[in-house]
Amino acid sequence: LAKALALHPNVKNPRVILVTDRVNLDAQIYKTFKNCGKTVVRARSGAHLIELIADDGADIIATVINKFETVAAEKVRDPNANLFVLVDEGHRGQYGQIHAKMRQVFTRACYIGFTGTPLTKGEKNTALQFGSFIHKYPMRQAVEDGAVMPLLYEGRMAELEPNQAQLDRWFERHTAGLSDDQKADLKRKMSREDVVSDAERRIREIAYNLSEHFTRHFKDRHSGFKAQLATSNKAVALRYKKYLDECGLLTSEVVISPPDTREGHEDTDPANLPEVQQFWNRIMERFGSEEAYNREILEDFARAEGVDLLIVVDKLLVGFDEPRNTVLYIDKPLKDHAILQAIARVNRLFEGKEFGYIIDYRGILGELNEAIETYDALADFDTEDVEGTITDVRVEIEKLPQHHSDLWAVFRGIDTDDNEALERFLEPEDQRQIFYDALTAYARTFKVALSSVTFYETTPENRIQTYKRDLKFFHNLRMSVKIRYAEAVDFRDYEQKIRKLLDDHIDAQGVRQLTAEVEIFDTEQFDELVESLASPRARAEAILNHLKRTAIEKMDLDPAHYREFSQMIEETLRAIAEERLNELEALELAKNLKEQETSGYRQDVPQRLRKLRDAPAYYGVLRLSLPEDRLPKGIRAEISAQIEIIIERHKIRDWSDNPDVHNNMRNTIEDYLYEVEDAHGIRFSNVELDEIVEQVIDIARKRA
């Protein structure tokens, strides 16, 4: 906006004052403007700000708000009507106190305030000193527009009640994938009898709960998702680090301010200080400075293979943007803006990310079973401003039965015990897409459900097993039709999401997985894949459809050959569909066509051309352009071989995108064809000559 105002043709001699309440924001704004090509002058002090106001050459000035105390005290006035004061976070209380002083200085200026979070009712009174709202962009709209991720909330207070039966259930549920030795080791650690306070035990239990939850549902080398844990003070942060390391399921780093800086709800008791001071001393030995400590850990957090979890108090709960950040675990009191700013750490867009998750061990929003404006923690906000900010995970879980029904409904009227019937039903591409969409919706919601304690507590075990069994069944069906109808597999989307779900929650026995795209020329792997299909007809159609896909992909490399090859494939598929071939005959014919393609044997090409790289494709152009009575096979073969020599002779680096090279090739080939006319008494029309030359050069470029 400031740049637009500064460059607007209808605003005469505009000046812009950028006002923030923090030095680091002032520096950030300065860098932003420098990057977009506008010069900004930063006020170093109140006295310097007075000088800049008097200097008409300073078009854009950046300043921290407290410098206006000095300016107002000196009774500086600037009556310029083309002056625009842009105030960042204009709702804050300090702006209310100094707003009048800014107006004393800039008596006719236009004041515009900005804020990135919803305003409390009290803050709106401060903000309204700027006038009415120019534009609002509520969170619900941002989610609907796809500007941010939707957030799912789950309270986990009940998980931590000192109830042995409940702890046993938790242990059995969360150690299902561990070996007996791993289970015994974990139980030994969790049941040790050393004297610890209830508070210490609580931290330990949360650490184990958090470790299992993140590792089971989010830790994945493919996605690279990350998490944060917000704690109440530095000493607690270090205790969490201790127990997370003891658990050993994920990697973590503590990111805090120096020991002499008050942060969070800290106890000032000196007994708490030694462990924090010792930690800080180790950090300074490890990194050398606070700046390097922050920079290196955040850089590591941004890498897929880097640290999984950041343990924080207040740092990184405001203004920290890392798109990989997906889960925020909360064990500290939060209210008003602190909640909204903290949860926004996990709502940034990232590939493969479908939700940001808030896991609340402190109960800041309780069960979230009322309208969001009724919560004490957010009671000071207007409903329209916070509506859509966060959704109880149960709302998403409640969609699961419907998604499950929708998936089965795709096959209404089909015998679902007959795999062949299901696969044939999915032959039309649009029908397959309906199935894929339904399966993706079901798998996505089931993944959310499996990450939630609520789901296990409210869903009968036999129902959960049905959901798992059906996911496995439909996943295998999807793999079969992908192979049978030669579809490309999008490993960035469905495959990565479903793979972890299947690995972690469902018996892997019998689950079919494609870990890479399989090409028909990778004979051993392709044959193994085809043999996994149930019937000879399915195997025949898989081979033919992969050949068809290959022909389409390679059509530009040898149009004559692949056009005719495609026609043979289509005719064979029709014969199978019309049952003019039985299944075994169809499979044998399909295998013969595959052998013909993978071996490179070309019966329609003269022997002398079969060892040449491009001449067979040029031969096809000539064969389709002129009948044999006008251009005999021998002369056609001779021309094809000579054209390959001519094109090879003219090739230079990056020749395929060089028009001068193309023109030289074109002229030389035309001259050669004129010589052929004279030598053999053959006549090309101008149209035929142009088409032949253009086609062979185009093929050569495609094959480059």
C-alpha positions in Angstrom: 0.0 0.0 0.0 2.8 2.4 0.9 4.5 1.8 -2.4 1.2 2.2 -4.3 0.6 5.5 -2.5 4.1 6.7 -3.2 3.8 6.0 -6.9 0.1 7.0 -7.4 -0.2 9.6 -10.2 -3.2 11.4 -8.6 -1.5 12.0 -5.3 0.8 15.1 -5.5 4.1 14.8 -3.7 3.0 11.9 -1.4 4.8 11.1 1.8 4.4 7.9 3.9 5.1 7.4 7.6 5.3 3.7 8.6 4.8 3.3 12.4 5.4 0.1 14.4 5.7 -0.6 18.1 8.8 -2.9 18.0 12.3 -2.3 16.7 12.5 -5.7 15.0 9.3 -4.9 13.1 10.8 -1.6 12.1 13.9 -3.4 10.8 11.7 -6.0 9.0 9.7 -3.3 7.2 12.9 -1.5 6.2 14.2 -4.7 4.6 10.9 -5.4 2.9 10.8 -2.0 1.2 14.4 -2.2 0.2 13.7 -5.5 -1.5 10.8 -4.1 -3.5 12.8 -1.1 -4.8 11.7 1.8 -2.6 14.0 3.7 -0.4 13.0 3.9 3.3 14.7 6.2 5.8 14.6 4.8 9.4 14.3 7.3 12.2 17.2 6.5 14.6 15.8 8.7 17.4 13.1 11.3 18.2 15.5 14.0 17.2 16.2 12.3 13.9 12.5 11.8 13.3 12.0 15.6 13.7 14.8 16.1 11.0 13.1 13.7 8.6 9.7 15.3 9.0 11.3 18.6 8.0 13.1 17.0 5.1 10.8 17.0 2.1 13.2 14.6 0.3 12.3 11.8 2.7 9.3 10.2 0.9 9.0 7.1 3.1 9.9 7.2 6.8 9.9 4.2 9.1 9.7 4.8 12.9 8.9 3.2 16.2 5.9 4.8 17.8 7.6 5.9 21.1 9.7 8.5 19.1 6.5 10.6 18.8 6.8 11.5 22.4 9.9 13.6 21.6 8.3 15.0 18.4 5.1 16.1 20.1 7.0 17.6 23.0 8.9 19.8 20.5 5.6 21.0 19.1 6.6 19.9 15.6 3.8 20.3 13.0 3.4 19.1 9.5 0.1 20.2 7.8 0.7 18.3 4.6 -2.6 16.8 3.3 -0.8 14.4 1.1 0.8 12.6 4.0 -0.2 9.0 4.9 0.5 7.4 8.3 0.4 3.6 8.1 0.2 2.1 11.6 1.1 -1.6 12.1 -1.0 -3.5 14.7 -3.1 -0.3 15.2 -5.3 -1.9 17.8 -2.7 -2.0 20.5 -3.2 0.1 23.6 0.0 2.2 23.2 -1.4 3.6 20.0 -4.5 4.8 21.9 -2.2 6.7 24.2 0.0 8.2 21.5 -2.6 8.6 18.8 -3.5 12.1 19.9 0.2 13.1 19.8 0.6 11.8 16.2 -2.4 13.9 15.2 -0.9 16.9 16.8 2.2 16.4 14.6 0.4 15.4 11.3 -2.7 17.5 11.5 -4.2 16.8 8.1 -2.7 13.3 7.4 -4.7 10.2 6.4 -4.3 7.5 9.1 -4.6 3.8 8.2 -4.2 1.1 10.8 -3.5 -2.6 10.1 -3.8 -5.8 12.2 -3.2 -9.4 11.4 -5.3 -10.9 14.2 -9.0 -10.4 15.3 -9.6 -7.6 17.7 -11.1 -7.8 21.1 -14.0 -5.5 21.8 -11.7 -3.2 23.8 -9.1 -3.1 21.0 -11.8 -2.2 18.5 -12.4 1.1 20.5 -8.7 1.9 20.0 -8.7 0.8 16.3 -11.8 3.0 15.6 -9.7 6.1 16.2 -8.6 5.4 12.7 -12.2 5.6 11.4 -14.3 2.8 10.0 -12.9 -0.5 8.7 -11.7 -0.3 5.0 -11.5 -4.1 4.6 -11.9 -7.2 6.8 -10.6 -10.7 6.0 -12.0 -13.1 8.6 -10.4 -16.4 9.3 -13.3 -18.4 7.9 -12.9 -16.7 4.6 -9.2 -17.3 4.6 -9.8 -21.0 5.1 -12.4 -21.1 2.4 -10.1 -19.3 0.0 -7.3 -21.7 0.6 -5.1 -19.0 2.0 -4.5 -20.9 5.2 -5.0 -24.4 6.5 -8.1 -25.3 8.6 -7.2 -26.1 12.2 -8.4 -29.1 14.2 -8.5 -29.0 18.0 -8.4 -31.8 20.5 -8.3 -31.5 24.2 -6.3 -34.3 25.9 -6.9 -33.6 29.6 -8.6 -36.9 30.2 -5.7 -38.9 28.8 -3.6 -37.8 31.8 -5.9 -38.6 34.8 -4.2 -40.9 37.3 -6.4 -43.9 36.4 -4.5 -47.2 36.0 -7.1 -48.9 33.8 -7.0 -45.9 31.5 -3.2 -45.8 31.4 -3.2 -49.6 30.6 -5.6 -48.9 27.7 -3.5 -46.1 26.5 -0.4 -48.3 26.7 -1.9 -51.1 24.7 -3.3 -48.8 22.0 -0.1 -46.8 21.5 2.4 -49.7 21.6 0.5 -52.0 19.1 3.4 -51.6 16.6 6.3 -52.3 19.1 8.1 -55.5 19.6 7.7 -57.3 23.0 11.2 -56.1 24.1 10.3 -52.5 23.2 7.0 -52.8 25.1 8.7 -54.1 28.1 11.4 -51.4 28.0 8.7 -48.7 27.7 6.6 -50.1 30.5 9.6 -50.3 32.8 10.4 -46.6 32.2 6.8 -45.5 32.7 6.3 -47.5 35.9 9.5 -46.8 37.7 9.1 -46.1 41.4 11.6 -43.2 42.0 10.0 -40.4 43.9 8.7 -37.7 41.6 6.0 -35.1 42.1 2.6 -35.3 40.4 3.7 -32.4 38.3 6.8 -34.2 37.2 4.8 -37.4 36.4 2.4 -35.3 34.4 5.2 -33.9 32.3 6.6 -37.4 31.7 3.2 -38.8 30.7 2.6 -35.9 28.3 6.0 -36.4 26.8 5.3 -40.1 26.1 1.8 -39.3 24.8 3.1 -36.5 22.5 6.0 -38.6 21.2 3.8 -41.5 20.3 1.2 -39.2 18.7 3.6 -37.3 16.5 5.7 -40.3 15.5 2.7 -42.5 14.7 0.7 -39.9 12.7 3.1 -37.2 11.4 6.8 -38.2 11.5 7.5 -39.2 8.0 10.6 -38.7 5.8 8.4 -38.0 2.8 6.3 -35.3 4.3 8.8 -33.7 6.6 6.1 -32.4 8.9 7.2 -30.7 12.2 5.7 -29.7 15.5 6.0 -27.2 18.4 5.4 -27.7 22.1 4.4 -24.6 24.1 5.3 -24.8 27.8 4.7 -22.5 30.8 8.3 -21.7 31.7 12.0 -22.5 30.9 12.4 -25.1 33.6 9.4 -27.0 32.4 10.7 -26.8 28.9 13.9 -28.5 30.0 12.0 -31.2 31.8 10.0 -31.9 28.6 13.3 -32.2 26.7 14.6 -34.7 29.2 11.6 -37.0 28.9 11.2 -36.7 25.2 14.9 -37.7 24.8 14.2 -40.6 27.2 11.3 -41.8 25.1 13.6 -41.6 22.0 10.9 -41.5 19.3 11.6 -38.0 18.0 14.2 -35.3 18.0 13.7 -32.0 19.7 15.4 -28.7 20.6 14.6 -26.2 23.3 14.3 -22.6 22.0 14.2 -20.0 24.8 15.5 -16.6 25.7 18.5 -16.1 28.0 18.1 -17.0 31.7 18.0 -13.4 32.8 15.1 -12.7 30.5 11.6 -13.2 32.0 9.6 -15.4 29.7 6.1 -17.0 30.2 4.7 -17.8 33.7 8.1 -18.1 35.3 8.8 -18.8 38.9 11.4 -16.4 40.3 12.6 -18.9 42.9 16.4 -19.1 42.6 16.1 -22.9 42.9 14.9 -23.0 39.4 17.7 -21.0 37.9 20.7 -23.4 38.0 19.3 -26.0 35.5 18.3 -23.2 33.1 21.7 -21.4 33.5 23.5 -24.7 32.9 21.4 -25.4 29.8 22.2 -21.9 28.5 25.9 -22.3 29.1 25.9 -25.6 27.1 24.0 -23.8 24.3 26.6 -21.0 24.2 29.4 -23.6 24.1 27.6 -25.4 21.3 26.5 -22.4 19.1 28.8 -19.5 20.2 26.0 -16.9 20.4 22.3 -16.5 20.9 21.9 -15.4 17.3 23.6 -18.5 16.0 21.6 -20.7 18.4 18.3 -19.3 17.0 19.4 -19.3 13.4 20.9 -22.8 13.2 18.0 -24.5 15.0 15.4 -22.8 12.9 17.3 -23.7 9.7 17.4 -27.3 10.9 13.7 -27.2 11.7 13.0 -26.1 8.1 14.7 -29.2 6.6 12.6 -32.4 6.1 15.3 -34.5 7.8 16.0 -31.9 10.5 14.7 -31.7 14.1 11.1 -32.8 14.6 9.9 -30.7 17.5 10.7 -27.3 19.0 10.0 -26.8 22.7 9.3 -23.2 23.5 7.9 -20.9 26.1 7.0 -17.6 24.4 9.5 -17.4 21.6 8.3 -18.6 18.3 4.6 -18.4 19.3 4.3 -15.1 17.5 5.5 -14.2 14.0 7.3 -17.6 13.4 6.3 -18.9 10.0 7.5 -22.4 9.0 5.1 -24.1 6.6 6.2 -27.6 7.7 5.0 -26.8 11.2 1.8 -29.0 11.4 1.1 -29.8 15.1 1.0 -27.4 18.1 1.1 -29.2 21.5 0.0 -26.8 24.2 0.8 -27.1 27.9 0.6 -23.5 29.1 -2.2 -21.0 29.9 -3.1 -19.0 26.8 -5.9 -16.4 26.3 -7.1 -13.9 23.8 -4.5 -12.9 21.2 -2.0 -15.4 22.7 -4.3 -18.3 21.6 -4.9 -16.9 18.1 -1.3 -16.1 17.5 0.0 -19.4 18.8 -2.4 -21.6 16.8 -1.6 -19.6 13.7 1.9 -21.2 13.8 0.5 -24.3 12.2 -2.0 -23.0 9.7 0.5 -22.2 6.9 0.1 -24.0 3.5 2.5 -26.9 2.7 2.5 -29.7 0.2 0.6 -32.7 1.5 -0.7 -30.8 4.6 -4.5 -30.9 5.0 -5.0 -29.5 8.5 -3.0 -27.8 11.2 -3.5 -29.7 14.5 -3.9 -28.2 18.0 -3.4 -30.8 20.8 -4.3 -29.1 24.1 -3.0 -30.7 27.4 -3.9 -27.7 29.4 -7.6 -27.4 28.6 -7.5 -23.9 27.3 -10.6 -24.4 25.2 -12.1 -27.4 27.1 -14.1 -29.7 25.0 -14.9 -27.1 22.3 -18.4 -28.3 22.2 -20.0 -24.9 22.3 -19.9 -21.9 19.9 -16.4 -20.6 20.0 -17.5 -17.1 21.3 -18.7 -18.7 24.6 -15.2 -19.7 25.7 -13.8 -17.6 28.5 -10.4 -17.6 26.7 -12.0 -16.0 23.7 -14.9 -14.2 25.3 -13.7 -10.8 24.5 -13.9 -11.2 20.8 -16.9 -10.7 18.5 -18.2 -13.9 17.1 -17.8 -13.0 13.4 -14.1 -12.3 14.0 -13.2 -15.7 15.5 -15.7 -17.9 13.8 -14.0 -20.6 11.7 -10.6 -20.1 13.5 -10.5 -23.6 14.9 -12.7 -26.7 14.7 -13.1 -29.6 17.2 -11.6 -32.7 15.7 -14.9 -34.5 16.4 -16.5 -32.4 13.7 -14.1 -34.0 11.2 -14.5 -37.5 12.7 -18.3 -37.3 12.4 -17.8 -37.2 8.6 -16.3 -40.7 8.6 -19.4 -42.8 8.5 -20.8 -40.8 5.6 -17.5 -41.0 3.7 -17.5 -44.7 4.3 -21.0 -45.0 3.0 -20.2 -42.8 0.0 -17.3 -45.1 -1.0 -19.4 -48.2 -1.0 -22.2 -46.4 -2.8 -19.9 -46.0 -5.8 -20.4 -49.7 -6.5 -24.1 -49.9 -5.8 -25.6 -52.7 -8.0 -22.2 -54.4 -8.5 -21.2 -57.7 -6.8 -18.6 -56.4 -4.4 -17.3 -60.0 -3.8 -16.4 -60.2 -7.5 -13.1 -58.3 -8.0 -13.2 -58.8 -11.8 -16.7 -57.2 -11.9 -15.4 -54.3 -9.8 -12.4 -53.7 -12.0 -14.5 -53.9 -15.2 -17.0 -51.4 -13.7 -14.1 -49.0 -13.2 -12.9 -49.2 -16.8 -14.3 -45.7 -17.8 -11.9 -43.0 -16.7 -14.7 -40.8 -15.2 -16.0 -43.7 -13.1 -12.5 -44.3 -11.8 -12.2 -40.7 -10.8 -15.4 -40.8 -8.8 -14.0 -43.9 -7.0 -10.6 -42.2 -6.4 -12.3 -39.0 -5.0 -14.5 -41.0 -2.6 -11.5 -43.1 -1.5 -9.3 -40.1 -0.9 -12.0 -38.4 1.2 -12.5 -41.5 3.2 -8.8 -42.1 3.8 -8.2 -38.4 4.7 -10.9 -38.4 7.3 -10.0 -41.9 8.7 -6.4 -40.6 9.1 -7.6 -37.7 11.2 -9.8 -40.1 13.2 -6.9 -42.5 13.9 -4.9 -39.6 15.3 -7.6 -38.8 17.9 -8.1 -40.2 21.3 -11.8 -39.2 21.0 -12.3 -41.7 18.1 -11.0 -44.7 20.0 -13.1 -43.7 23.1 -16.4 -43.3 21.1 -16.1 -45.9 18.4 -16.6 -49.7 19.0 -13.5 -51.8 18.2 -15.4 -53.9 15.7 -16.4 -50.7 13.8 -12.8 -49.5 13.8 -11.7 -52.9 12.4 -14.3 -52.6 9.6 -13.0 -49.2 8.7 -9.5 -50.6 8.5 -10.4 -53.7 6.5 -12.4 -51.6 4.0 -9.6 -49.1 3.5 -7.2 -52.0 2.8 -9.7 -53.6 0.3 -10.4 -50.4 -1.6 -6.7 -49.4 -1.6 -5.8 -52.8 -3.2 -8.7 -52.3 -5.7 -7.3 -48.9 -6.6 -3.8 -50.3 -7.1 -5.2 -53.1 -9.4 -7.1 -50.7 -11.7 -4.2 -48.3 -11.8 -2.1 -51.2 -13.2 -4.8 -52.6 -15.4 -5.7 -49.3 -17.1 -2.1 -48.0 -17.2 -2.7 -44.9 -15.1 0.1 -42.7 -13.8 0.4 -42.8 -10.0 0.7 -39.4 -8.2 3.1 -40.3 -5.5 3.0 -36.7 -4.1 -0.7 -36.9 -3.1 -2.6 -40.1 -2.3 0.4 -42.5 -2.2 2.4 -40.6 0.5 -0.7 -39.9 2.6 -2.0 -43.5 2.5 1.3 -45.2 2.9 2.0 -44.1 6.4 -1.6 -44.7 7.4 -1.4 -48.3 6.1 2.0 -48.9 7.6 1.1 -47.6 11.1 -2.5 -48.7 11.5 -3.3 -51.6 9.3 -1.8 -55.1 9.0 0.6 -54.8 6.1 0.0 -58.4 5.0 -1.7 -58.3 1.6 -1.5 -54.5 1.2 -0.3 -53.6 -2.3 2.0 -50.7 -2.7 3.6 -49.0 -5.7 6.8 -47.3 -4.6 7.8 -45.9 -8.0 6.3 -45.6 -11.4 6.7 -48.9 -13.3 7.7 -48.7 -17.0 6.9 -51.4 -19.5 10.5 -51.5 -20.5 11.5 -52.5 -17.0 10.6 -56.1 -18.0 11.2 -57.9 -14.7 9.4 -55.4 -12.5 6.6 -54.9 -15.0 6.0 -58.6 -15.4 5.9 -59.1 -11.6 3.3 -56.3 -11.4 1.1 -57.7 -14.1 1.2 -61.3 -12.7 -0.2 -59.9 -9.4 -3.5 -59.2 -11.2 -6.3 -61.7 -10.6 -7.4 -62.9 -14.1 -5.8 -63.5 -17.5 -8.1 -60.9 -18.9 -6.9 -58.3 -16.3 -3.3 -59.1 -17.1 -3.9 -58.9 -20.9 -5.7 -55.5 -20.5 -2.9 -54.2 -18.2 -0.2 -55.0 -20.8 -2.3 -53.5 -23.7 -3.2 -50.4 -21.8 0.5 -49.8 -20.8 1.5 -50.3 -24.5 -1.2 -47.9 -25.5 0.1 -45.3 -23.0 3.6 -45.9 -24.2 2.5 -45.3 -27.8 0.8 -42.0 -26.9 3.9 -40.8 -25.0 6.2 -41.7 -27.9 3.9 -40.7 -30.8 5.9 -37.6 -31.6 9.2 -39.7 -31.8 7.9 -41.9 -34.6 4.4 -41.0 -35.7 4.0 -43.6 -38.4 5.0 -46.5 -36.3 3.1 -45.6 -33.1 -0.1 -44.6 -35.0 -0.3 -48.1 -36.5 0.8 -49.7 -33.3 -2.0 -47.9 -31.4 -4.5 -49.1 -33.9 -3.4 -52.7 -33.3 -3.8 -52.3 -29.6 -7.2 -50.7 -29.9 -8.4 -53.5 -32.1 -7.1 -56.1 -29.6 -8.9 -54.4 -26.7 -12.1 -54.3 -28.7 -11.8 -58.0 -29.5 -11.4 -58.7 -25.8 -14.4 -56.5 -24.8 -16.6 -58.2 -27.5 -15.3 -61.6 -26.4 -14.0 -62.4 -29.9 -10.8 -63.6 -28.1 -10.9 -65.8 -25.0 -8.8 -64.7 -22.0 -5.8 -66.9 -22.7 -5.6 -65.9 -26.4 -5.9 -62.3 -25.4 -3.0 -62.6 -22.9 -0.8 -64.4 -25.5 -1.4 -61.7 -28.1 -0.8 -58.9 -25.6 2.5 -60.6 -24.6 3.6 -60.8 -28.2 2.9 -57.1 -28.8 4.8 -56.2 -25.7 7.8 -58.3 -26.8 7.7 -56.6 -30.2 7.8 -53.2 -28.6 10.4 -53.8 -25.9 12.8 -55.6 -28.2 12.7 -52.8 -30.7 12.2 -55.2 -33.6 10.5 -53.4 -36.6 9.3 -55.7 -39.3 8.1 -52.8 -41.4 11.6 -51.3 -41.6 14.3 -52.5 -44.0 17.2 -54.4 -42.6 19.7 -51.7 -43.4 17.9 -49.1 -41.2 17.3 -51.2 -38.1 20.6 -50.3 -36.5 20.3 -46.6 -37.2 18.9 -44.4 -34.5 16.5 -42.0 -36.2 16.3 -43.2 -39.8 13.4 -45.7 -39.1 11.2 -42.8 -38.0 12.1 -40.8 -41.2 11.3 -43.9 -43.2 7.8 -43.9 -41.7 7.3 -40.3 -42.7 8.2 -41.1 -46.3 6.1 -44.2 -46.3 3.0 -42.3 -45.3 3.8 -39.3 -47.6 4.2 -41.2 -50.9 2.9 -44.6 -52.0 5.4 -47.3 -53.0 4.7 -47.0 -56.7 6.0 -43.4 -56.5 8.8 -44.0 -54.0 10.1 -47.6 -54.0 11.3 -49.2 -50.7 15.0 -49.1 -51.6 15.0 -45.4 -52.5 12.9 -44.6 -49.4 15.5 -46.4 -47.2 18.4 -44.6 -48.9 16.7 -41.2 -48.4 16.0 -42.0 -44.7 19.6 -42.9 -44.0 20.9 -39.8 -45.8 18.6 -37.5 -43.9 19.9 -38.9 -40.6 23.5 -38.1 -41.8 22.5 -34.6 -42.9 20.8 -33.8 -39.6 23.7 -35.2 -37.5 26.2 -33.2 -39.5 24.4 -29.9 -38.7 23.9 -30.5 -34.9 25.6 -28.2 -32.5 25.1 -27.5 -28.8 21.4 -26.7 -28.0 20.6 -27.0 -31.7 17.0 -28.1 -31.2 16.1 -24.6 -30.1 18.2 -22.8 -32.7 16.2 -21.5 -35.7 19.4 -20.9 -37.7 20.4 -24.5 -37.4 16.8 -25.6 -38.5 17.0 -23.4 -41.6 20.4 -24.9 -42.5 19.0 -28.4 -42.1 15.9 -27.5 -44.1 17.9 -26.1 -47.0 20.4 -29.0 -47.1 17.6 -31.7 -47.0 15.7 -29.8 -49.8 18.8 -29.7 -51.9 19.4 -33.4 -51.4 15.8 -34.3 -52.3 16.2 -32.3 -55.6 19.2 -34.4 -56.3 17.1 -37.6 -55.7 14.5 -36.3 -58.1 17.1 -35.9 -60.8 18.9 -39.2 -60.1 15.7 -41.4 -59.9 13.2 -39.5 -62.0 11.0 -38.9 -58.9 8.9 -35.8 -58.5 7.8 -34.2 -55.2 5.2 -31.5 -55.2 6.1 -28.4 -53.3 3.5 -29.3 -50.6 4.9 -32.9 -50.3 8.5 -31.6 -50.1 7.7 -29.0 -47.4 5.7 -31.5 -45.3 8.5 -34.1 -45.5 11.2 -31.7 -44.5 9.2 -30.1 -41.6 8.2 -33.5 -40.2 11.7 -35.0 -40.2 13.2 -31.9 -38.5 10.4 -31.9 -36.0 11.0 -35.6 -35.2 14.7 -35.0 -34.9 14.1 -32.2 -32.4 11.7 -34.4 -30.4 14.3 -37.2 -30.3 17.2 -34.9 -29.4 
